[in-house]
Amino acid sequence: MITKSTKHIKFSAPCEGILATALAIKELAYKALVRPHLEYASPVWDPWMEKHIKQLEAVQRRSARFVKSCWARTPGTVTNLLNDLDCPPLQVRRKIARLTLFHKAIQGESAIELASYIKGCNCQLRSTHHNRFTKLRPRTEAYRNSFYCRTIKEWNSLPNNVLDVDYVRVINLYFLFYFLFLLFYFILF
C-alpha cells in the first residue's frame, strides 16, 4: 500500500514542471490519487505499531513536499506545509473514521453489526455519557489493538457533547476538532 501510494506520487511528478504554479491541481492529485490508497478500509486495519504509523505518515509528508514544491530539510518545514494544506495527521483521520464507523454501527446505518459480545454499560456516572460500552479484556497484543477493543476504549472516553450529535458529517467535524485540540494540547504542554 505504501509502495503503491509512492508510485502515485512519482506518477504525478512529471506534472511538476508543467504545472509548477498549479498548487491546487497538485493538492487535488494527492487527495484523488494517493490519500485514497492510504485510507482504504482504514477503520479496520488501522496500524498500532509506531513503525507502521511512521511509514504511512512519511507518505503524506512526501506528498506535502511534492504539492508545495518545497524540498528544504530544515526542522518544522513539513509540519508547516501540512498545516498550510490543512492536512491533519493520518492517524487522526483513521481515528475519526473508526469512531464514525462505530457510530454508524450503533445507529444501524452501516453494513457491519456490533458483535454479540459487545455490551452496553449498565451504570452511568456524571462524568460519562449514556452510550458507553463494557471494555473488552483481550489477552493478546493483536486483539488489544483490534477494531473493537481500540474503538470502545476511545468511544468511552468521548465527552457528552460530542455524542449528542446525530448527523454523521457533523459528528466527523466534532471528532476532528476534539482530537486536534487534544493533539495540540499535548504538543504544547
VEXBAVO-655860 format. One record per residue: residue in three letters; z, y, x of N, C-alpha, C, O in turn. Coordinates in steps of 0.1 Angstrom, whole numbers, plus 5000, padded with zeros to 4 digits. Each point is the difference from the previous one (the first is absolute). Example, Ala and Ser with C-alpha at 12.3 -4.5 7.8 and 13.67 -1.06 7.14 Angstrom:
REM VEXBAVO-655860
ALA507849435132500050124991500050125009500750005010;SER498650114986500050115009500850114992500150115005;
REM end
This chain:
REM VEXBAVO-655860
MET500049885008500050124992500050135009499350094997;ILE501549915013500150115009498650025007499550115002;THR500049775003498750015007498950054990499250085004;LYS500849874984499050054990500150154998499050064999;SER502249995000500250144997499550085012499450114999;THR500949845013499650075013498550005000499450105005;LYS499949794991498650005000499450114991499050065003;HIS501749964986499550104990500150145007499250094997;ILE501949935011500150135007498950015010499450115000;LYS500349795007498950005010498650024993499150075005;PHE500849874983498850014992499850154996498850055000;SER502350024997499950144996499850095012499750124998;ALA500649835014500050095012498650075002500050115004;PRO498849824994498850085002499950124991499250095004;CYS501549914985499950124992500750125006499750114996;GLU501149875015500750115006499150105006500350124998;GLY498649845008499150105006499250074989499850125001;ILE499849814989499250074989500950084991499650114997;LEU501649845000500850074991501350065006501149984995;ALA498750085017501250055007500850094993501250015002;THR498250074989500850104992500449954987500850064992;ALA498849825004500349954987501349924999500049884999;LEU501150195002501349935000500249934987500549895000;ALA499150174989500249934987499349874999500449904994;ILE498450095012499249884999500649895009500149894996;LYS500450155016500749905008501349954993500349885001;GLU500450214993501249964993499749914988500749904998;LEU498250134995499649914989499549865006500349904993;ALA499150105018499549885006501249915004500049884998;TYR501150185007501249935003500649944988500449884999;LYS499850214990500649954988499249904992500549924993;ALA498150085009499249914993499749875008499949894994;LEU500050125019499649885008501249935007500049885002;VAL501050205003501049945008501349974992500549885000;ARG500050224993501349984994500049894989501049934999;PRO497950054994500149884990500249875007500749914994;HIS498850075018500349885008501449995004500649895000;LEU500150225003501450005004500949984988501149955002;GLU498550084986500950004989499649894990500749994989;TYR498349935013499649894991501249914998500449945010;ALA500050044978501149914996501350035009500849915002;SER499450215002501150035008501449984994501049985007;PRO499250034980501349984995500549855003501249985001;VAL497949935000500449865002500149975015501049935003;TRP498150115005500149965014500650105009500049995012;ASP500650114983500650115008500849955012501049924998;PRO498650115014500749955012501450055002500250124996;TRP500649815010501450045002500350015015500950075005;MET498349865003500250005015499550135006498950054996;GLU501850015013499750135005498650005007499350104999;LYS500449795008498750005007498850014990499050065003;HIS501149874986499050004990499950144993498950054997;ILE502250015000500050144994499450095010499250094996;LYS501149905017499450105010498549985001499250095002;GLN500349784997498649985001499350064988498950065002;LEU501649934986499450074989500050155001499050074997;GLU502249985007500150155001499050055011499550114999;ALA500349815012499150045010498550024995499350095005;VAL500349834986498750014994499950144993499150075001;GLN502049964991500050134993500050125010499450104998;ARG501349885013500150115010498750025007499650115002;ARG499749785001498750015006499050064990499250085004;SER500949894983499250064990500250154999499150084998;ALA502249965003500350144999499450085012499450114999;ARG500649835013499450065012498450014997499450105004;PHE500049804991498650004997499750114990499050085002;VAL501749924987499750104989500150145006499150094997;LYS501949945010500350145005499250025014500150125005;SER499349785000499350015014501050065010499650085008;CYS501649874992501050045009500549885008500749914995;TRP499050095018500349885008501150045011500249925009;ALA500550194989501050045009501249905000500349954989;ARG500350035022501149905001501350075002500949945006;THR499350184988501350075001500949944989499649974989;PRO501750035014501049954990499950084987500050125000;GLY500149814989500050064987498750044994499950054989;THR499049935019498750044995499549924988499650064990;VAL500649815010499549924989500950024988499449994989;THR501850035013500950024989499650134992500050004988;ASN499750105020499550134994498649984993499850054989;LEU499449865017498749984994500249924986499350044990;LEU501649875010500349924988500650104989499649984988;ASN501250115016500650104991498950094994500050034988;ASP499150015021498950094996499149924990499550064990;LEU500349815012499149934991500749954987499449944992;ASP501950095008500949954989500049854998499849954989;CYS500349985022500149855000501449965003500450005012;PRO500349954978501349955003499949875008498949945000;PRO502250025007499949875007499649894991500449994988;LEU498949915017499549894992501249924995499949944989;GLN501250055019501249934995500550064987500549934992;VAL499550205007500550074988499049974989500549974988;ARG498250035014499149974990500149854995499949984988;ARG500449935021500249864996501249984992500149934990;LYS501050155014501249994992499850054986500549944990;ILE498850175008499750064987499249904992500349984988;ALA498749965018499249904993500849884996499849954989;ARG501150005019500949894997500950034988500149924991;LEU500550205009500950044989499250034988500549974989;THR498350085012499250024988499649874994500049994987;LEU499649915021499649874995501249944993499949934989;PHE501350085017501249954994500350064986500349944990;HIS499550205010500250074987499049954990500449984988;LYS498450005015499049954991500349864995499849974989;ALA500749955020500449864996501250014990500049924991;ILE500950175011501250014991499550054986500449954990;GLN498650145010499550054988498949914993499650034989;GLY500049865018499049914995498650065001499149964992;GLU500750135018498750065001499249955011498950055004;SER501549845003499249945011499849864997500649944991;ALA498550005018499749864998501149915005500149884995;ILE500850175014501149925004501250014990500250104994;GLU500549805006501250004991501249985010499949945011;LEU501250114984501249985008500449855000499949934990;ALA500550025022500449865001501249984991500850094998;SER499449784999501149964991501350025006501150024993;TYR499049985021501350015007500450145002501150035006;ILE498150074989500450145002500750044987499450004989;LYS501850045013500950034988500550155001500250055011;GLY499950014978500550134999501550005003500749904997;CYS499850215008501550015002500750034987499550074991;ASN501749875007500750024988500950125000500350064989;CYS500049995023500950115000499350135005499049995007;GLN501450124988499450135004501250095004500950024993;LEU498950045019501050095005499450144998498850024996;ARG502150085005499550144998498950045011499250084997;SER501049865014499050045011498849915000499150035009;THR500749884982498849915000499350024987500550064990;HIS498249895010499250014988500149884991500549905005;HIS499150104983500149894991499049895002500149904994;ASN498950125014498949915003500249925013499049965006;ARG502250014998500349935012499849854999500049954988;PHE499749995023499849855000501049945010500450075010;THR499949814988500949935009499349975013498949955000;LYS501850085011499449985013499849855002500849914997;LEU498150055009499749865004500749985013500250095008;ARG500249784994500749975013499149905008500149884999;PRO499050185009499149925008500749945012500950055005;ARG498549845000500649935011499150025013500549985011;THR498250054987499150015011499650155001500050074991;GLU499549965021499650145003498750034992499850114995;ALA499349795004498850024992500250034986499450094994;TYR501649835000500350024986500750134997499950074990;ARG501049975020500850124999499050125000500450114993;ASN498549885013499050115000498949984990498950065002;SER501249854989499049984990499950114990500950084999;PHE498149914992499850114990501250024992500650114999;TYR499949784994501150024991501350045007500750094995;CYS499749855016501350045007500050145004501050084998;ARG497949975009500050145005499950104988500750105000;THR498549864990499850104989501250014992500450114995;ILE500349785002501250014992501150095007500750084994;LYS499449905019501050075008499650154999500950094998;GLU497949955004499550144999500150054986500450124998;TRP499349804992500050044986501450044996500250104993;ASN500849815011501450034996500550135007501050064994;SER498449985017500550125007499450134994500450115005;LEU498749884986499350124995501050084991500849934993;PRO499150205007500850084991499549994985498949974998;ASN502050074993499749994986498850094996499149954992;ASN500850175014498950094995498649955004499050034993;VAL500949885017498749945003499649904990498849994996;LEU502149934999499749894991499950054985499649924992;ASP500850205005499950054986498550034996499750024989;VAL499449985021498650044997499249874996500249905007;ASP499050114983499349894995498649995005499449895000;TYR500050225004498650005004499849965014500750055009;VAL498449864994499949945013499550105010500650015012;ARG498550084985499550105009501250105004500150035011;VAL500650014979501150095003501149935008500650065009;ILE499749814988501049935008499549985014500950005009;ASN497849984993499550005014500450135008500449995011;LEU499450124982500350135007501550015002500450055011;TYR500449904980501550005002500449925012500850045008;PHE498649844993500349915011499550065013500850005010;LEU498150064990499450075012501050115005500450005011;PHE499950094980500950115004501449955004500650065009;TYR499949844984501349955003500149945014500950035008;PHE498049894995500149935013499650095011500549995011;LEU498650114987499750105010501250085003500350045011;PHE500550004978501250075002501049925009500650055009;LEU499549824988500949925008499549995014500850005010;LEU497949984992499449995013500350125008500549995012;PHE499250134983500350135007501550025002500450065010;TYR500449904981501450025001500649925012500850055008;PHE498749834994500549915011499450055013500649985011;ILE498250084989499450055012500750125005500350025012;LEU500150074978500650135004501549985004500550075008;PHE500249834985501449985003500249885006501149965003;
REM end
